[in-house]
Amino acid sequence: MIIDYAGGIKTELDDYDILAMKADLLGSLLLFTEVFYKLRTNREFIISYPPGRESHYIIICRELTKLQRGQTKKLRIHIPPRYGKTEMAIHFVAWSMARYPSSNFMYLSYAHSLAADQTAIIRDIMSMPIYRKLFGVEISDTSFAKDKFSTNYGGTIYAAGAGGVVTGKGAGIKGGKDFGGAFIMDDMHKPDEAPSDTIRKSVINWFFNTARSRVNDGENTPMLFIGQRTHEDDLPVYLKEESGWKVISLPALDVNKNPLDPRMHSKEDLLKMQKEEEYSFAAQYQQEPQPAGGGLFKKEWFYLTEHDPDILATFITADTAETDKSYNDATVFSFFGVYRIKIGNNVTDLYGLHWIDCVEMRIEPKDLHNEFLSFYTRCCEFKVKPKRVAIEKKSTGVTLLSVLKDMQGVQIIEVDRTKISGCKTTRFIEMQPYVSTKRVSLPIYAKHTNMCLEHMRKITANDTHSHDDIADTLYDGIKLALIDGSIQRLDINEDASKSDDVIKMLNTRLNKIQRLKDASYGA
């Protein structure tokens, strides 16, 4: 290598030096970041090498490179505060502009001033003589603002804050074959404002109703969310409902208690923070936000099994969205099986509920019927077919009930919440003993299992959790199968009574034959 990056940059570069240096820098986002960070700040960009873990800088560079190459279209990176995520984001933009100077970038943050500060640094990097000499990219002489400027190739960089006006600008290049820029979200929620439902929801609504449309090439425009989690109901919760998002979660402590960057926080520091600031630490440092009220259900209460138990009957419960905003309320379908619990080789008289499948989606009312039929069809592939579907009689659920009432082969059960049935908290407390005694099981390797466990972990007694759609379907399942025993009476005991009738009929016939034989022989 001709250029000694560790020792600094040569002030006098010949053509060969320039070509070699350009190739090196364009080939590595990490090297580009190290070099231009040093040039800008006169400080070393130190890459962490934590024991037992890969450096988060290497992970982020690898994933951002994939985003630029088109291997990933939507990328979420969750990382603790002050761990260099903004440095990586701004150097990614400057690096991409060196390779694709006609690109269009939108850089968003929770405040316009913050986003503008980041784009100002990008502008500073691109204005460096060494950058201009290496890559031949110039800031247009008509661009004076730090929050919006363009290149001599027609590329643009535009900063915006949550809730602000976003007009006339967009990310990406319509119909472009190469990388054409990206839509970047850097810390969309201010941590001390995230607990406010009003402020947090306004950011989410602004994103979906205003900012989300500012892409020039639709789904082909790359999107990046980078930042810490701030609340269990923050923007990333809603982003995950859109298809195609790749999630890179970088907790401060991994499962073996190895710190992400020992220079920033040692293991001892992090454990102390975890003990003293449990709520904020879980969200901002571990990327696993928890409800403030303390959970009613623990993950270890659910019985995980590698094989399905001997299912006697199956049924479906549904909790549909209360509004027509597909990015807001969720619709959930759960598929359950009822079985008798075994202890060793002995079958008990105690029934268990097996959570065979569950889907959570944010859809428009017009798609509700088709999505249900798709889920029902999948459930019918199970060895024991569902005979009953329980749907809460509310809002869009009323519509679904009306279109399914004439469905053949399935009984539709209307779930009507009344004052007698109690509030949500009462219902959740009612089902708690059935969960805590491991009477609810899930297939350990199923796709829905972790989603359901994470959801149930966040359910609180004081209603501070943000969503309980999945929990509602579980309550209806427990109510029908374990509390009321409706499924046993309708399906399991029904089959048993049919067997009893057959046995009685056979006994009657045998007795009749025996009497005829006795009469024939004069007995």
C-alpha angles and dihedrals in degrees: 000000000000098000117066099213094181091056096047137262123305113245091208114053126180122207093267091051090051094050093047094046093045092051092049094048097044089049096056129041089191093055091044089053093048093050100044094040088056092046092049101042104019087232130113118255099228117207113212121230105191119189113259094009139078116246110269089223090061091047093049093047091050093051094045090050089054089050091054092047092053094245088119124034101181121032131180118190116187114194137155120266119274094020095120100266095134092048088054092047097050093044089049089058093046091046092049091049089054089056099034108022094174091063124124118220131187114197114196133184137161090270130035091224091057093048090047091053089056095047088048089060090049088052091050091053093048091048094057112114091231091053092049092045095048100043105022092230119139133186108243112259088229092060112088103150122095093215098052128025140141139218132237086257094058097258119142140206118198130182125206138171128221111274094018130120115274111187136149095010135089144169125251133012120277111243093357118157096204131048108299105181135284146252105244127194113191113183101335094185126055104227096227091049097046095087089062108093091201097053095039093049091046090059091049093047091047092051095051098036100039119007099038092068094055095096120111098207104035115224090358092069108095116239127202129190112186125173148074125302110250106177140007088248101043128129096278089064089063095039090059090063090065114083124250103032116144113206125208110185117190110187118193089236121035125210090277092050093251110153119239093227116006090195090063099039130358122220089257092051092050094047089051091051090048091055097044100037103029098159100046092037092055092053106034101031105027097033089228106108116199132200115264095234101063123255127276093206132050125210093231091060091072115084112231119202135183093213131043113251121238098287116209100182139359136206142168131236124197134197112186130199119273095214137040094240102112093198093053120044120039131224115213132193120189128189117206138185128202121217142160113259118242125213106196105316094332121102112218130205089243117107125220132198118228115203097215099174143349135184128192118195141163107221140153118260091249090064096047098092095049093046091051092049089050091052092044091051090053091050090053088063088069116100091248112048121222113252099181139042122197116202127180110242101234139107110319089007089069089057092050091048091053095052095044099045093093095044111132123236096016132088113219113215117201113218107206115190111213137167087262091058089054135224124305093267091053091051093048092049088049092058096041096090091054091054096041091055090054096247090137115073134184134193104259097220098040120122094235098048100086091042091055094045093049091048094049091047089063098052110113136194094230094052096246092134116104102219133027103165094116091044090053091057090049091050091053089048093051091044094054098040108029111016103039096016090217094146092053092051094044101040115008100040089038089061090045092052089051089054090049090052091052091050091049091049092050091048090050091051092047091051091049092050091048091052091050090051091049091050092048093053094041094246 
